[in-house]
Amino acid sequence: MIKVLLIGLWVCIATIGGVYVSAQMSKAPVATEAEAAVVTTIVRGNPVSLPVINNGAVQGYFLGRISLSVDSMKSKHVQLPMEVVLTDQLFSLLMGEKMIDLKSVGTFDPEAFRTKIKDGINAKLGDTVVANVLIEQLDYMSKETIDTNTARRGSNPIPAQKIVEGVKVEAPAAAPSH
């Protein structure tokens, strides 16, 4: 009789122990502060028209719209509007470094362009505020094309040369007011 009672007690303890261990193992690991998910916000860039200057004369214009995915908490501490910082970085890359060779647009690397924008802005801000760069539009329109389109007065215009086929970025939803 005692033997059956001890076996029953042993089975109960083993069952409770197994349930306890499986419950402990199924819990999600607690993330440290560094591993916590970063909440990002989309900062929609303004449309920009940047002149391409060669030998002291305007050759054409880059037409672009680039948006940023930024860390919501870190972006609150940025003094300048993110659109201004983005436009400054675009001027540096497209006019200063001349990342795009207009004679061979097919060799343009959009990923390297995105990385340069992200790294450049983060370096200027001294923190990793920008998480991702989204290219909505990046085109080139030569001065001759602009002159031809002006002469046509809106009739059958010549489109700009696509450098990157962009993605449409929607403006962030307005936060509900309380």
Contacts in CASP RR format, 6 or more apart in sequence:
PFRMAT RR
TARGET T0000
AUTHOR 0000-0000-0000
METHOD contacts of the structure
MODEL  1
MIKVLLIGLWVCIATIGGVYVSAQMSKAPVATEAEAAVVTTIVRGNPVSL
PVINNGAVQGYFLGRISLSVDSMKSKHVQLPMEVVLTDQLFSLLMGEKMI
DLKSVGTFDPEAFRTKIKDGINAKLGDTVVANVLIEQLDYMSKETIDTNT
ARRGSNPIPAQKIVEGVKVEAPAAAPSH
31 37 0 8 1.000
38 71 0 8 1.000
38 72 0 8 1.000
38 73 0 8 1.000
38 131 0 8 1.000
39 71 0 8 1.000
39 72 0 8 1.000
39 73 0 8 1.000
40 69 0 8 1.000
40 70 0 8 1.000
40 71 0 8 1.000
40 72 0 8 1.000
40 131 0 8 1.000
40 132 0 8 1.000
41 69 0 8 1.000
41 70 0 8 1.000
41 72 0 8 1.000
41 75 0 8 1.000
41 172 0 8 1.000
42 67 0 8 1.000
42 68 0 8 1.000
42 69 0 8 1.000
42 70 0 8 1.000
42 134 0 8 1.000
42 169 0 8 1.000
42 170 0 8 1.000
42 171 0 8 1.000
42 172 0 8 1.000
43 67 0 8 1.000
43 68 0 8 1.000
43 69 0 8 1.000
43 70 0 8 1.000
43 75 0 8 1.000
43 82 0 8 1.000
43 83 0 8 1.000
43 86 0 8 1.000
44 67 0 8 1.000
44 83 0 8 1.000
44 169 0 8 1.000
44 171 0 8 1.000
44 172 0 8 1.000
45 65 0 8 1.000
45 66 0 8 1.000
45 67 0 8 1.000
45 68 0 8 1.000
45 82 0 8 1.000
45 83 0 8 1.000
45 86 0 8 1.000
45 87 0 8 1.000
46 65 0 8 1.000
46 83 0 8 1.000
46 87 0 8 1.000
47 63 0 8 1.000
47 64 0 8 1.000
47 65 0 8 1.000
47 137 0 8 1.000
48 62 0 8 1.000
48 63 0 8 1.000
48 64 0 8 1.000
48 65 0 8 1.000
48 66 0 8 1.000
48 87 0 8 1.000
48 90 0 8 1.000
49 61 0 8 1.000
49 62 0 8 1.000
49 63 0 8 1.000
49 64 0 8 1.000
50 61 0 8 1.000
50 62 0 8 1.000
50 64 0 8 1.000
50 90 0 8 1.000
50 91 0 8 1.000
50 94 0 8 1.000
50 95 0 8 1.000
51 58 0 8 1.000
51 60 0 8 1.000
51 61 0 8 1.000
51 95 0 8 1.000
52 58 0 8 1.000
52 59 0 8 1.000
52 60 0 8 1.000
52 61 0 8 1.000
52 62 0 8 1.000
52 94 0 8 1.000
52 95 0 8 1.000
52 102 0 8 1.000
52 140 0 8 1.000
53 59 0 8 1.000
53 95 0 8 1.000
58 143 0 8 1.000
59 102 0 8 1.000
59 142 0 8 1.000
59 143 0 8 1.000
60 140 0 8 1.000
60 141 0 8 1.000
60 142 0 8 1.000
60 143 0 8 1.000
60 146 0 8 1.000
61 140 0 8 1.000
61 141 0 8 1.000
61 146 0 8 1.000
62 94 0 8 1.000
62 100 0 8 1.000
62 138 0 8 1.000
62 139 0 8 1.000
62 140 0 8 1.000
62 163 0 8 1.000
63 137 0 8 1.000
63 138 0 8 1.000
63 139 0 8 1.000
63 140 0 8 1.000
63 141 0 8 1.000
63 160 0 8 1.000
64 90 0 8 1.000
64 136 0 8 1.000
64 137 0 8 1.000
64 138 0 8 1.000
64 139 0 8 1.000
65 136 0 8 1.000
65 137 0 8 1.000
66 86 0 8 1.000
66 90 0 8 1.000
66 117 0 8 1.000
66 133 0 8 1.000
66 134 0 8 1.000
66 135 0 8 1.000
66 136 0 8 1.000
66 138 0 8 1.000
67 133 0 8 1.000
67 134 0 8 1.000
67 136 0 8 1.000
67 169 0 8 1.000
68 82 0 8 1.000
68 86 0 8 1.000
68 121 0 8 1.000
68 130 0 8 1.000
68 132 0 8 1.000
68 133 0 8 1.000
68 134 0 8 1.000
69 130 0 8 1.000
69 131 0 8 1.000
69 132 0 8 1.000
69 133 0 8 1.000
69 134 0 8 1.000
70 82 0 8 1.000
70 129 0 8 1.000
70 130 0 8 1.000
70 131 0 8 1.000
71 128 0 8 1.000
71 129 0 8 1.000
71 130 0 8 1.000
71 131 0 8 1.000
74 127 0 8 1.000
74 128 0 8 1.000
74 129 0 8 1.000
75 82 0 8 1.000
75 129 0 8 1.000
77 127 0 8 1.000
78 85 0 8 1.000
78 125 0 8 1.000
78 129 0 8 1.000
82 129 0 8 1.000
85 121 0 8 1.000
85 124 0 8 1.000
85 125 0 8 1.000
86 117 0 8 1.000
86 121 0 8 1.000
88 124 0 8 1.000
89 117 0 8 1.000
89 120 0 8 1.000
89 121 0 8 1.000
89 124 0 8 1.000
90 117 0 8 1.000
93 99 0 8 1.000
93 113 0 8 1.000
93 116 0 8 1.000
93 117 0 8 1.000
94 100 0 8 1.000
97 116 0 8 1.000
99 108 0 8 1.000
99 112 0 8 1.000
99 113 0 8 1.000
99 116 0 8 1.000
100 108 0 8 1.000
100 140 0 8 1.000
100 163 0 8 1.000
101 107 0 8 1.000
101 108 0 8 1.000
102 140 0 8 1.000
105 140 0 8 1.000
105 161 0 8 1.000
105 163 0 8 1.000
108 163 0 8 1.000
108 164 0 8 1.000
110 135 0 8 1.000
110 138 0 8 1.000
110 164 0 8 1.000
113 135 0 8 1.000
113 164 0 8 1.000
114 132 0 8 1.000
114 133 0 8 1.000
114 135 0 8 1.000
115 133 0 8 1.000
117 130 0 8 1.000
117 133 0 8 1.000
118 130 0 8 1.000
118 131 0 8 1.000
118 132 0 8 1.000
118 133 0 8 1.000
121 129 0 8 1.000
121 130 0 8 1.000
122 128 0 8 1.000
122 129 0 8 1.000
122 130 0 8 1.000
134 167 0 8 1.000
134 169 0 8 1.000
135 164 0 8 1.000
135 166 0 8 1.000
135 167 0 8 1.000
136 166 0 8 1.000
136 167 0 8 1.000
136 168 0 8 1.000
136 169 0 8 1.000
137 164 0 8 1.000
137 166 0 8 1.000
138 162 0 8 1.000
138 163 0 8 1.000
138 164 0 8 1.000
138 166 0 8 1.000
139 160 0 8 1.000
139 161 0 8 1.000
139 162 0 8 1.000
139 163 0 8 1.000
140 160 0 8 1.000
140 161 0 8 1.000
140 163 0 8 1.000
141 160 0 8 1.000
141 161 0 8 1.000
142 161 0 8 1.000
145 158 0 8 1.000
145 160 0 8 1.000
148 158 0 8 1.000
149 157 0 8 1.000
149 158 0 8 1.000
END
